[in-house]
């Protein structure tokens, strides 16, 4: 019922095409853990990968790619449980964008999207 945004069509399509695979935990009382979360249902976290050569050969760097899927202008928070010491916007070749440094805030990283906009974020993990 309602629009495709209200009906959660994008999330349901991802659930169908990329089903969750459960992995047994080493203990019965292990706490729940999530590496990343996004505050808006309009934003899809599409990719998480180790940064490639374009990221200045940083083995401690991770690239997160997100996009706006509802055709809206939205600000969202990207949160991670990883220890991150630096975050910056990068291009699709994973090269940092000039003046693309993102402040690490209590709520995570604040990201602004226009309709169907793709953002790549380079996260440098603390060692």
LODRENGU-145767 format. One record per atom (N, C-alpha, C): atom name; residue in three letters; y, x, z. Coordinates in steps of 0.02 Angstrom, whole numbers. Layout:
! residues N
  mike  nuke      py      px      pz
    CA   ALA       Y       X       Z
...
This chain:
! residues 127
  mike  nuke      py      px      pz
     N   UNK     -60      42       0
    CA   UNK       0       0       0
     C   UNK      62      44       0
     N   UNK     115      20     -32
    CA   UNK     177      58     -33
     C   UNK     177     111     -87
     N   UNK     223     159     -80
    CA   UNK     229     213    -129
     C   UNK     173     264    -120
     N   UNK     166     309    -168
    CA   UNK     114     360    -161
     C   UNK     129     405    -102
     N   UNK     193     413     -85
    CA   UNK     211     454     -27
     C   UNK     188     420      38
     N   UNK     203     355      44
    CA   UNK     183     317     104
     C   UNK     107     311     110
     N   UNK      73     307      54
    CA   UNK       0     300      55
     C   UNK     -36     366      67
     N   UNK      -1     422      65
    CA   UNK     -33     487      77
     C   UNK     -78     509      21
     N   UNK     -62     490     -40
    CA   UNK    -104     505     -98
     C   UNK    -116     580    -106
     N   UNK     -64     620     -98
    CA   UNK     -72     693    -109
     C   UNK    -120     722     -58
     N   UNK    -113     703       6
    CA   UNK    -159     729      57
     C   UNK    -230     706      44
     N   UNK    -239     643      24
    CA   UNK    -306     618       9
     C   UNK    -337     655     -51
     N   UNK    -296     672    -101
    CA   UNK    -321     709    -159
     C   UNK    -344     779    -139
     N   UNK    -305     812     -95
    CA   UNK    -326     877     -71
     C   UNK    -390     871     -30
     N   UNK    -396     820      12
    CA   UNK    -456     810      52
     C   UNK    -518     801       7
     N   UNK    -509     765     -49
    CA   UNK    -564     754     -95
     C   UNK    -582     818    -133
     N   UNK    -532     852    -159
    CA   UNK    -545     911    -201
     C   UNK    -559     975    -163
     N   UNK    -536     979    -101
    CA   UNK    -546    1038     -60
     C   UNK    -569    1016       9
     N   UNK    -631     993      15
    CA   UNK    -654     967      80
     C   UNK    -656    1021     133
     N   UNK    -645     999     194
    CA   UNK    -647    1044     251
     C   UNK    -719    1066     263
     N   UNK    -728    1130     274
    CA   UNK    -794    1157     288
     C   UNK    -795    1178     361
     N   UNK    -838    1146     400
    CA   UNK    -843    1162     471
     C   UNK    -886    1225     480
     N   UNK    -864    1268     525
    CA   UNK    -900    1329     541
     C   UNK    -915    1328     615
     N   UNK    -978    1339     634
    CA   UNK    -994    1337     706
     C   UNK    -955    1390     744
     N   UNK    -930    1370     802
    CA   UNK    -893    1416     846
     C   UNK    -943    1456     887
     N   UNK    -920    1513     912
    CA   UNK    -964    1555     952
     C   UNK    -974    1527    1022
     N   UNK    -932    1481    1043
    CA   UNK    -941    1450    1109
     C   UNK    -923    1376    1104
     N   UNK    -952    1336    1148
    CA   UNK    -942    1264    1147
     C   UNK    -872    1244    1169
     N   UNK    -838    1287    1208
    CA   UNK    -773    1269    1235
     C   UNK    -716    1310    1206
     N   UNK    -723    1333    1144
    CA   UNK    -670    1371    1112
     C   UNK    -610    1325    1100
     N   UNK    -549    1349    1112
    CA   UNK    -491    1307    1101
     C   UNK    -478    1296    1026
     N   UNK    -448    1239    1011
    CA   UNK    -429    1225     942
     C   UNK    -376    1276     920
     N   UNK    -378    1295     856
    CA   UNK    -332    1346     832
     C   UNK    -314    1330     760
     N   UNK    -251    1340     744
    CA   UNK    -227    1330     675
     C   UNK    -180    1387     658
     N   UNK    -192    1420     602
    CA   UNK    -150    1476     582
     C   UNK     -81    1453     559
     N   UNK     -76    1395     525
    CA   UNK     -13    1371     499
     C   UNK      -8    1296     505
     N   UNK      53    1272     512
    CA   UNK      67    1201     508
     C   UNK     137    1191     477
     N   UNK     146    1134     446
    CA   UNK     210    1117     414
     C   UNK     232    1050     442
     N   UNK     296    1043     457
    CA   UNK     321     984     491
     C   UNK     330     922     447
     N   UNK     328     929     381
    CA   UNK     341     873     337
     C   UNK     281     858     292
     N   UNK     262     794     286
    CA   UNK     207     777     240
     C   UNK     226     787     167
     N   UNK     290     795     152
    CA   UNK     312     807      83
     C   UNK     298     878      60
     N   UNK     285     924     108
    CA   UNK     275     994      92
     C   UNK     201    1010      95
     N   UNK     176    1041      41
    CA   UNK     106    1061      37
     C   UNK     103    1137      43
     N   UNK      65    1161      92
    CA   UNK      52    1232      98
     C   UNK      -7    1246      52
     N   UNK       7    1275      -5
    CA   UNK     -42    1282     -58
     C   UNK     -83    1346     -53
     N   UNK     -52    1402     -33
    CA   UNK     -86    1466     -35
     C   UNK     -68    1508      26
     N   UNK    -118    1541      53
    CA   UNK    -108    1593     104
     C   UNK    -151    1652      80
     N   UNK    -118    1710      69
    CA   UNK    -156    1767      44
     C   UNK    -124    1832      67
     N   UNK    -165    1883      67
    CA   UNK    -138    1949      83
     C   UNK     -90    1968      27
     N   UNK     -34    1998      46
    CA   UNK      16    2018      -4
     C   UNK     -12    2070     -51
     N   UNK       7    2065    -114
    CA   UNK     -16    2112    -164
     C   UNK      31    2172    -171
     N   UNK      23    2209    -224
    CA   UNK      62    2270    -236
     C   UNK     136    2256    -242
     N   UNK     155    2196    -264
    CA   UNK     225    2179    -270
     C   UNK     260    2174    -203
     N   UNK     221    2171    -150
    CA   UNK     250    2165     -82
     C   UNK     258    2234     -50
     N   UNK     271    2283     -91
    CA   UNK     285    2350     -67
     C   UNK     226    2381     -30
     N   UNK     165    2364     -52
    CA   UNK     104    2391     -24
     C   UNK     102    2387      53
     N   UNK     115    2329      78
    CA   UNK     112    2317     151
     C   UNK      46    2284     168
     N   UNK      -1    2321     196
    CA   UNK     -65    2289     212
     C   UNK     -60    2237     267
     N   UNK      -6    2239     306
    CA   UNK       3    2191     361
     C   UNK      41    2128     339
     N   UNK      55    2123     274
    CA   UNK      94    2066     248
     C   UNK      49    2011     220
     N   UNK      72    1950     230
    CA   UNK      38    1890     205
     C   UNK      89    1850     165
     N   UNK      68    1821     110
    CA   UNK     111    1777      70
     C   UNK      87    1705      80
     N   UNK     135    1662      93
    CA   UNK     122    1591     101
     C   UNK     162    1555      46
     N   UNK     128    1514       7
    CA   UNK     162    1479     -47
     C   UNK     160    1404     -32
     N   UNK     218    1372     -36
    CA   UNK     225    1301     -20
     C   UNK     263    1266     -76
     N   UNK     254    1201     -82
    CA   UNK     294    1163    -130
     C   UNK     309    1093    -103
     N   UNK     364    1065    -129
    CA   UNK     383     997    -112
     C   UNK     348     950    -161
     N   UNK     311     901    -136
    CA   UNK     268     860    -179
     C   UNK     291     788    -187
     N   UNK     343     767    -151
    CA   UNK     363     696    -154
     C   UNK     424     683    -197
     N   UNK     453     734    -226
    CA   UNK     512     725    -266
     C   UNK     574     713    -224
     N   UNK     575     744    -165
    CA   UNK     631     733    -119
     C   UNK     664     800    -100
     N   UNK     722     794     -69
    CA   UNK     755     852     -40
     C   UNK     739     850      34
     N   UNK     711     904      60
    CA   UNK     687     903     129
     C   UNK     693     972     161
     N   UNK     704     972     226
    CA   UNK     701    1033     265
     C   UNK     639    1027     309
     N   UNK     598    1079     309
    CA   UNK     536    1078     348
     C   UNK     528    1142     387
     N   UNK     489    1138     439
    CA   UNK     474    1197     481
     C   UNK     404    1221     466
     N   UNK     397    1285     452
    CA   UNK     332    1317     444
     C   UNK     318    1353     510
     N   UNK     263    1334     542
    CA   UNK     244    1366     605
     C   UNK     180    1404     594
     N   UNK     174    1460     630
    CA   UNK     113    1500     626
     C   UNK      95    1526     695
     N   UNK      30    1534     706
    CA   UNK       7    1563     768
     C   UNK      -3    1639     760
     N   UNK       9    1664     700
    CA   UNK       6    1736     688
     C   UNK      67    1770     720
     N   UNK      59    1831     741
    CA   UNK     115    1870     768
     C   UNK     154    1897     708
     N   UNK     213    1870     696
    CA   UNK     254    1889     638
     C   UNK     317    1924     663
     N   UNK     332    1982     633
    CA   UNK     393    2018     653
     C   UNK     449    2011     603
     N   UNK     433    1990     541
    CA   UNK     483    1984     489
     C   UNK     460    1932     438
     N   UNK     508    1892     412
    CA   UNK     493    1842     361
     C   UNK     548    1843     309
     N   UNK     528    1837     246
    CA   UNK     578    1836     193
     C   UNK     551    1796     134
     N   UNK     597    1767      96
    CA   UNK     579    1733      34
     C   UNK     562    1787     -17
     N   UNK     515    1771     -61
    CA   UNK     498    1819    -114
     C   UNK     487    1780    -178
     N   UNK     487    1816    -234
    CA   UNK     476    1784    -298
     C   UNK     400    1777    -309
     N   UNK     381    1749    -366
    CA   UNK     310    1738    -379
     C   UNK     271    1803    -388
     N   UNK     306    1858    -398
    CA   UNK     273    1924    -402
     C   UNK     272    1957    -333
     N   UNK     292    1919    -282
    CA   UNK     291    1940    -212
     C   UNK     341    1995    -196
     N   UNK     395    1999    -235
    CA   UNK     449    2045    -221
     C   UNK     501    2009    -180
     N   UNK     524    2040    -124
    CA   UNK     574    2007     -83
     C   UNK     637    1991    -123
     N   UNK     665    1932    -109
    CA   UNK     726    1909    -141
     C   UNK     785    1936    -102
     N   UNK     836    1959    -137
    CA   UNK     896    1984    -104
     C   UNK     924    1929     -59
     N   UNK     942    1946       0
    CA   UNK     970    1900      50
     C   UNK     922    1843      65
     N   UNK     857    1858      61
    CA   UNK     807    1806      74
     C   UNK     775    1811     142
     N   UNK     803    1852     187
    CA   UNK     774    1857     254
     C   UNK     780    1791     291
     N   UNK     727    1772     325
    CA   UNK     726    1709     362
     C   UNK     724    1723     437
     N   UNK     767    1691     475
    CA   UNK     765    1702     547
     C   UNK     702    1671     578
     N   UNK     672    1707     624
    CA   UNK     614    1682     660
     C   UNK     640    1643     720
     N   UNK     631    1577     718
    CA   UNK     657    1534     770
     C   UNK     600    1507     813
     N   UNK     618    1477     869
    CA   UNK     568    1449     915
     C   UNK     521    1400     879
     N   UNK     549    1359     835
    CA   UNK     509    1309     799
     C   UNK     474    1338     739
     N   UNK     486    1400     722
    CA   UNK     455    1431     664
     C   UNK     507    1452     613
     N   UNK     490    1443     550
    CA   UNK     536    1460     495
     C   UNK     563    1395     465
     N   UNK     628    1392     459
    CA   UNK     660    1333     429
     C   UNK     665    1344     354
     N   UNK     635    1299     315
    CA   UNK     634    1305     243
     C   UNK     664    1242     212
     N   UNK     707    1252     161
    CA   UNK     738    1196     126
     C   UNK     710    1191      56
     N   UNK     693    1129      37
    CA   UNK     663    1115     -28
     C   UNK     703    1063     -65
     N   UNK     706    1071    -131
    CA   UNK     731    1020    -176
     C   UNK     669     990    -209
     N   UNK     676     936    -248
    CA   UNK     617     904    -277
     C   UNK     572     952    -316
     N   UNK     509     953    -297
    CA   UNK     455     991    -330
     C   UNK     467    1067    -329
     N   UNK     508    1090    -285
    CA   UNK     525    1161    -278
     C   UNK     466    1200    -248
     N   UNK     453    1259    -274
    CA   UNK     402    1305    -248
     C   UNK     437    1361    -211
     N   UNK     414    1376    -150
    CA   UNK     439    1433    -112
     C   UNK     382    1480     -94
     N   UNK     393    1544    -101
    CA   UNK     346    1595     -78
     C   UNK     379    1632     -20
     N   UNK     343    1639      35
    CA   UNK     368    1672      95
     C   UNK     324    1731     110
     N   UNK     355    1789     118
    CA   UNK     319    1850     137
     C   UNK     325    1857     212
     N   UNK     269    1858     247
    CA   UNK     267    1866     319
     C   UNK     239    1935     335
     N   UNK     276    1974     373
    CA   UNK     253    2040     395
     C   UNK     228    2032     466
     N   UNK     164    2043     476
    CA   UNK     133    2034     541
     C   UNK     146    2094     586
     N   UNK     149    2080     650
    CA   UNK     154    2134     700
     C   UNK      85    2166     705
     N   UNK      84    2230     715
    CA   UNK      19    2265     721
     C   UNK      -5    2264     791
